[in-house]
Amino acid sequence: MTTETPRWFTSSYSSNGGQCVEVATNLAPAHGIVPVRDSKVPAGSVLELPAAAFASFVTGVKNGQFGTV
């Protein structure tokens, strides 16, 4: 990962039920990545997604392209 510090946040749409992910979008402009981690395990693994792939995922969620459980 880059030496710049990620600024983690959880979506405002999260109901804080413990099934959340955190993202650090501040790295997208300069590094082209969006780190994602499990909010319950902040010291755990981080998945680095290409910024364009993350943007496509968010668009899909907003458009209802994924089922709900």
NORZIVEN-V556126 format. One record per residue. N is the residue number from 1. RES is the residue in one small letter. PSI is psi in degrees with one decimal (* if undefined). OMEGA is omega in whole degrees, -180 to 180 (* if undefined). D_LAST is the distance of its C-alpha to the last C-alpha in Angstrom with 1 decimal. Layout:
BEGIN
n={N/N}
res={RES/RES}
psi={PSI/PSI}
omega={OMEGA/OMEGA}
d_last={D_LAST/D_LAST}
END
This chain:
BEGIN
n={1/2/3/4/5/6/7/8/9/10/11/12/13/14/15/16/17/18/19/20/21/22/23/24/25/26/27/28/29/30/31/32/33/34/35/36/37/38/39/40/41/42/43/44/45/46/47/48/49/50/51/52/53/54/55/56/57/58/59/60/61/62/63/64/65/66/67/68/69}
res={m/t/t/e/t/p/r/w/f/t/s/s/y/s/s/n/g/g/q/c/v/e/v/a/t/n/l/a/p/a/h/g/i/v/p/v/r/d/s/k/v/p/a/g/s/v/l/e/l/p/a/a/a/f/a/s/f/v/t/g/v/k/n/g/q/f/g/t/v}
psi={161.1/164.6/-15.2/140.9/125.8/141.1/99.4/143.3/155.6/141.9/143.5/-15.2/-8.3/136.2/6.7/37.1/9.5/0.0/51.7/157.9/157.5/146.1/158.5/84.9/-9.7/-17.2/-11.1/-48.7/-45.5/-28.9/-10.7/21.0/155.1/103.7/142.5/138.2/163.4/125.0/-21.8/-18.0/69.8/-22.9/3.3/-161.3/150.5/130.5/121.7/113.0/143.1/139.9/-39.9/-38.6/-40.9/-42.3/-40.5/-40.3/-47.4/-41.6/-43.0/-41.5/-47.4/-31.8/2.4/29.0/-5.3/142.6/166.0/156.8/*}
omega={180/179/176/-177/176/173/-173/172/176/-178/176/178/179/179/179/180/177/-180/-171/169/175/178/178/-176/-179/-180/-176/-176/-175/-172/178/179/173/177/179/178/177/-178/180/-177/-175/178/-178/-177/177/177/179/-179/172/-176/-180/178/178/179/177/178/-180/178/178/178/-179/-179/178/-178/-179/179/176/179/*}
d_last={32.6/34.9/37.2/35.9/33.7/30.1/29.2/25.7/23.4/19.9/18.4/19.6/16.1/15.0/14.8/16.6/14.4/15.4/12.4/14.5/16.6/20.0/21.8/25.6/26.3/30.0/30.7/29.7/32.9/35.4/33.6/31.0/28.2/25.2/24.6/21.1/20.8/18.7/19.6/20.1/22.6/24.6/27.4/25.2/24.7/24.4/23.0/25.3/23.9/26.4/26.3/26.0/22.9/21.2/22.3/20.9/17.4/17.6/18.9/16.1/13.5/15.9/16.4/12.8/13.2/9.9/6.8/3.8/0.0}
END
